[in-house]
Amino acid sequence: MKDIGQVHNPYQDDKVIDACSLFGAMNTSGRRFSGEDITRAIANMHDRSNGLGGGFAIYGLYPEYADLYAFHIMYLSQEGKTQTEAFLKTKFSIAYDEQMPIRTAARVASPPLIWRYFMDASHHKPEDRSEEDYAIDCVMEINTRLEGAFVFSSGKNMGVFKGVGYPEEIADYFCLERYQGYLWTAHGRFPTNTPGWWGGAHPFGILDWTVVHNGEISSYGINRRYLEQFGYQCTMQTDTEVIAYAIDLLVRKHGLPVEIAARVLAAPLWDDIERLPAGEQELLRTLRQVYGSLLLNGPFTVIIAHQGEMIGLTDRIRLRPLTVGTKGDMLYLSSEESAIRLVCPDVGKTWIPVGGEPVVGRLGAPLQPESVAASGSDATLLEEGQ
Amino acid sequence: MKIRVETNDHTARIDATGLRYRELNTVLKEIVSDGIRKVAVHGVCGQRYLGTGLGRPAEIELFGTPGNDLGAFMDGPRIIVHGNAQDGCGNTMNSGEIIIHGHAGDIAGLSARGGKIFIREDVGYRAGIHMKEYQDKKPVVVVGGTAQDFLGEYMAGGILILLGLNLNDGEYHKAKFIGTGMHGGVIYLKGNVNEYQLGKEVGIAPLEDSDRQVLQKFTGEFAAHFGYEAEELLRHEFIKLYPRWLRPYGKLYAY
């Protein structure tokens, strides 16, 4: 175990000024690239985190098992592994499993045993349950009922890698330079209200949704209770977890477009709604009424990702930073512009999006750089979304 | 770590590639206290607090993207950024100048108590938040483009000028909550705003002669830094935003 004081305050400063660091990179043409640049970019923001959490999500990661659920599971005990594997065998057909490849020389604190499983659910799920809901049921069952076992990645053709350490240390530990993906998100953690443990590092995910987050979700209690009604159980001791479940509920289960879901999570202020045309007013009022319990209150910047999309979103009054950069078919989202320029020195355009306005990169869709000027933009997204 | 510094008379050139902020700031402090008056720093990429703690006047040119809190607590030097600035530039600055040939992120000029910041393009959220002034100390922030929300939030002193050069004729600024909580200082704004975009503590007034003199001086400096014609900048109408109360909450606890 590292001396945490030495890690997060090596100069014995009176006050350690940190924040979280976020970085996302997506090739909207689907070209896959390695983790080296992402690691360099997030490491450039080293001083935003304090060594108590780092992590990555990678999409297009397992093309050889693209149709299978890829579960990444951390075990705090051998007993947990035995129980979990017995459970998995009754619920899935396991095509392949292995211990997560790691670099044992890497500097990380108290790593748990981490294992990955590639599994088919189609022959096991009940007829009246969708495959996705069935997979979520199994994740919730393991995370709430089985001692010392946590599923922290449960999508197809994607994966989450995370733990306690600086993000560059986590990348080293999991040998991320060997992996390829067309969409990467990364996080450096500065834990504020909850412990720095392996399950508490970002990204948080369910199915192929992942979230990295800088900020605090003050509405966590309300959001959590609402999501519990739909079978989502919060087990990771960190507010960010609710965002992953909320977006799964809104987009996958309720079929809302991402742009509309963003209006639920970061609902426009009532005063702003009153100045909009009647139709938009009605839509936004309805969203606030129906999904009031999913409003994310408090300061946040998040990068939400799933297969084919990367979304940057901040709270309505932009209490946490986000910078966007584009070059050709590459989209970058970052807490700091310097990290983008480090890995893309000739980035075409960088800008600071407006609070509450999602920035969306889509596979196969050209980027939309000009519509969101640094100075602000009208609420035109809804018109486009309709 | 060996740091690449080339010096020549009173000038120096530093290659900051891969340097941590502590290393870079230490080198800057050393060479400025050794009498160097002009420094060019290349390969700047996210290093924080550049320009802090330099006890002497010096001109520092930065090539790249400096990190957060550029010129924090700065007292005297002039920093020229060939690129964009990140968040918090000029944090609690006391004197000196920051000239940015690009845009600046959030909270530019926060808590500044003196000095000048010139930004060629836009600023992010909360530019000029809680700037203050005392006697001859009066911070000035001039923004060539437009601003995001909460411009001049809790402003307690100083001068904020928004030139709106990237707005089309008749186009409105989009910032909302301008001057929310403002209780000192002044904002001069070119380009239109709706009443609802202003904080409730802010009043609108036409310019007086003394205002025009202030504008002339600082837009003149802005024009000189970025190659504009000063008269061209002053051709359009400005409005003046001022705090309606100097102590908005003075009676909050008096009953």
Boltz contact constraints between the chains, C-beta under 6 A:
constraints:
  - contact:
      token1: [A, 44]
      token2: [B, 46]
      max_distance: 6.0
  - contact:
      token1: [A, 318]
      token2: [B, 125]
      max_distance: 6.0
  - contact:
      token1: [A, 321]
      token2: [B, 87]
      max_distance: 6.0
  - contact:
      token1: [A, 321]
      token2: [B, 106]
      max_distance: 6.0
  - contact:
      token1: [A, 336]
      token2: [B, 46]
      max_distance: 6.0
  - contact:
      token1: [A, 336]
      token2: [B, 86]
      max_distance: 6.0
  - contact:
      token1: [A, 337]
      token2: [B, 65]
      max_distance: 6.0
  - contact:
      token1: [A, 337]
      token2: [B, 84]
      max_distance: 6.0
  - contact:
      token1: [A, 337]
      token2: [B, 86]
      max_distance: 6.0
  - contact:
      token1: [A, 338]
      token2: [B, 45]
      max_distance: 6.0
  - contact:
      token1: [A, 338]
      token2: [B, 46]
      max_distance: 6.0
  - contact:
      token1: [A, 338]
      token2: [B, 65]
      max_distance: 6.0
  - contact:
      token1: [A, 341]
      token2: [B, 65]
      max_distance: 6.0
  - contact:
      token1: [A, 342]
      token2: [B, 45]
      max_distance: 6.0
  - contact:
      token1: [A, 352]
      token2: [B, 124]
      max_distance: 6.0
  - contact:
      token1: [A, 374]
      token2: [B, 103]
      max_distance: 6.0
  - contact:
      token1: [A, 374]
      token2: [B, 122]
      max_distance: 6.0
  - contact:
      token1: [A, 375]
      token2: [B, 122]
      max_distance: 6.0
  - contact:
      token1: [A, 375]
      token2: [B, 146]
      max_distance: 6.0
  - contact:
      token1: [A, 375]
      token2: [B, 174]
      max_distance: 6.0
  - contact:
      token1: [A, 376]
      token2: [B, 148]
      max_distance: 6.0
  - contact:
      token1: [A, 376]
      token2: [B, 174]
      max_distance: 6.0
